[in-house]
Structures are given as structure tokens and as C-alpha cells.
Amino acid sequence: MEKEEVIVVKHLYKAFLDKVILNGIDLKLHRGENLGIMGKSGIGKSVLAKCIVRLIEPDSGEITVLGKNVLACNDAELDEIRKKVGYLFQGGALYDSMSVRENLLFPIRRTQFIDKKHDSQELVERSLASVGLLDVIDKMPSELSGGMRKRVALARTLILRPEIILYDEPTTGLDAVTSGEISELIIKIREEYNTASIIITHDVKCAKIATDRIGIMKDGVFMAEGTYNELIHSDEKEIRDYFI
Amino acid sequence: MFLDYILQLSFLIFEFDYEKNMKKNTKIIGNRQMMARKALFQEEIRNFDTGIFIDLGELAIFTGKVIKQFFQPPFEHKELIKQGFLIGNKSLSLVSVTGFIMGLVLTMQMNPILSNFGAQTLLPGVIAIAMVRELGPVITGLICAGKISSGIGAEIAAMTVTEQIDAMEVSGTRPLGFVVSTRVLASTITVPILVIFADAFSFLGAYLAINVFSDMSSTLFINNAFGMLSFKDLIPATVKTFFFGFFIGLIGCYKGYNANRGTESVGYAANSAVVASSLTIFVIDLIFVLITNIL
């Protein structure tokens, strides 16, 4: 039996002035699946992810997240969906004026998130422990390295127990060892939290480790789709070139 | 709707040749065509320096959303107090020194004029009315526009550029409630307090200046100064400072919130926040003077 579809994107279009970025793209993400999205810079990978959570309004098309039509939602309904969809930004996007603890407490307090088993402080500690950074709990974001910032941002994403996580270039700007750790962490999080994920990446190693299926974007649509092994052995040189 | 109306109106005024632009993107159809056309309109309209209409419309929508957030839980008391302290603390010394110098200079300028008419005893009252009704609020407003509005604009623009605002948005935490409404409310409360400080220090400056030229006791100075002030002077002057504070905070937040993605937009947001809020202070002042005169 096919797994439940948690994200369905149909014929999505987005243009910025006269530049078409998404040209009728289709996408399906199943529960528990890690889908990688690769493609050249500026091709629209992040735009697609931001359209899914309506940080960017698409021009037309359909987006269904956890069975709800995102484009037809009002603000309150959208907030409810967003609580179930975590988003890891490229630079981490930690709140500079808050400590790591406050960064993690912030979404709990603002969304009035309730966990019957654990209080807020326990949730913060558990989330940080799951990314292996419990010891930085009282540090400020400016005191953390790039890799640590991403892991703390991931812990903040996890704190609301999302069912889906969108990773926007999770390993960009990190050294090979830290990139590998983040990729392993993505897999660990899926196992621990049973999340489905979209991983936007240029990092071949990350794509190999963390994804079940990869879509390669070109001209606003997916030009190829398949597993890592299928794509690296593709007959088309253009597809193989993405994995060099 | 308002934005649509402005766009349509601007289209008619400037006879914008959108067909030429649309040919660049022949793939766009139906709904997308409308959206692309709207975006092209916006760009062209901005290029024609009429972006002020769009800005005003967007500012009105933004104001509505911010005011709505004032009444929506969770209420951020801690952040409000923190912002109020930061805003007040940042500007208190500057406002006090400026007020003191204003009082001193105004007295030194007015003293010879009033002496010619043998009306030196009126000096404290004249200074009090000038400072309380007009100079205190406007000068403080302008200082706050320079310090507070630009600071808020730059801070929020930096948050926008580093995707912190998006991160709040995407986790359903409503950044308008936490980041914007607290700053606007803090500024609305703090600016009137700063005006009181500016007025008080201007009285001190005036008292010192008067005692350079002649000898006047503090009791006589206070009696003369407050004897000429009435509620008709105090109430409109106080009410308008709340509006100054509100718009100083609001414009700073608006400019920061709508900053573009590049780092240069941080400087632009700070700069445009100062210009827009300074201008707004004069407009509000004019409106209040007109209303006060009618009443």
C-alpha cells in the first residue's frame, strides 16, 4: 500500500516580474520520506520550499499540506499548518537578541504549544540533546559556530514536533566533517520523530546520505527524479554532472 | 483592494505599456498573467516615483494589522518593558540636553526683545508656552525620529535580511505581535515621557539664563511659568506626543519589515524611516494646530 502523501504540489507557477521561476512544477512527498531537491543556484529550489509554507505567494497552482489546501487557508489555519511544518533556513535564522534557551522557548510560548508529558524547559533540553548541543543552552547565537547555529536552529524546528521538515541547504558553508554530521542528523531525526522532509541541497554527500529520492530542477520543473543510485548512473550526462 | 485601486489608477495616469512587457513572458497565462501584470505595474509605478501611494496604502494595511495585534494574546509584557526601557534610555540624555539648551537659548533670544517693552516678568510664561505647546514635542519628536525610528528600522531590517522574521512567520509565531506591536506600543508610551523630560530641562535652562541677566527666585519663576499655562495648552500638546510616538515606532517597523533582502536595505530602511517619520511629525503637528485653533 502506498504511503500517505503529506505534501502535494500541482502545476505551481511563480514569476518575479518577467522571470518565470516555477513553471508548472509538480511534487509529492510521502510520510516518512526524505526527498532531495537539487539544481543550479537561482533555479527556484528555495522559492518552491517557501511557496509550500506560503512565505512566498505563488501565482497559481495547488499546494496541499497534510490534506489542507494551503493557498485557500486563512491566517489562523495557516498558522496551524505551519506549526506542523518545520523550516530550517540556510543561515539558521536564530534570533540574535535571545539566548539559545530563549530561542527554543520562543515558539513554545508564542504558539502556546502544550506537551502533556514534558514542561517547556524539558522540551528545550530534549530538543537540544537530540542535536547533541545541550551544553550551549545558555549561550548567545553570536557565540556559536556555523554548524552549531544550524543544529540549534534544527532543535528549534523540532521543538514543536513537526510532521514535515523543509531543509534549505542544511550543509552549505560547512566543512566536510560537519556536513556529514548534519546529514546523519537528518536521518536520525527522521527515525526519532518520524518526519517527512524536503532537503534542498547542492551537497552530493548530503544527497547520498540523507535522501530516499532526489528531484533535479531545471527551467522551473523537475527534469529528472529517482534515487541517488539511479541518477548517478543515468544515461544523460547532464544529470550525472549534478553529482560530480 | 486599495492597492488594486491605486494600481489601476496609476495605470490610467501613466498609460503604462504593459503589452510590451508582457511579450517578454509569453508563457504566462490566466491568473498568472494577472499576477505578473500586477507586479509589472508595481515596478513601473515605483519607477515613476509614485510609490508613495503604494507605500501609504501598504502602511495603512500594516497599521491595521499592528493595531489588531495589540489585542491578541499572548501579550508580550516583558518585551514591551524591555523595548520601553531601551527606547527611553537610549534617548533620555540627548533629549534632556537638547531641552536644556533650547530653554537657555530661547531665553537669551527673548530677553532683549521683552526688555524693550518692560515685560521681562512675562519671560518664564512665554518660554513655558513655547516649549510645552510646540518646541518640546516637535524637537523631541525629531530627535526620536532620528534615534528610535532609525534604530527600529535598521534592527528589523537586519532581522528580515537574516530571515529571522521569516523564521518566526513560518513557525506560526506571528512576528507582528512580538517584534512590531511591542516596539510601536513602547514608542507610543515612551515619547510622551521624553517630552516631559525635555520640557522640564528646558525650564531649568530658562531659569539659569534668566538669572544670568537678572535675579529671579525659583518660586517666582515657577509661578510665572505655570501661571500662563492652561489645560488648553497642555492637553493637545500631550495628546499629539502619543501620536508622534506611535508613528515614530510604526514607520520604523514598517520600513524594517518591508526591507529587501540585501544588506544595503538595512541602511536604506534606517534612512527612509528617519525621513518619513520626521515628515509625519510635522504633518501631525500641523493637523493638531489646526484642530486646536478650531476648538
Interface residues (C-beta under 8 A of the other chain):
Chain A: Y13 A15 F16 L17 D18 K19 V20 N23 K50 V53 L55 D59 S60 L78 D79 E80 R82 K83 V85 G86 Y87 F89 Q90 G91 A93 L94 Y95 D96 F106 P107 R109 R110 T111 Q112 A153 R156 T157 L160
Chain B: N21 K24 N25 K27 I28 G30 N31 R32 M35 A36 A39 L40 E43 P74 A158 M159 T162 E163 Q164 D166 A167 M168 E169 V170 S171 G172 T173 R174 G177 F178
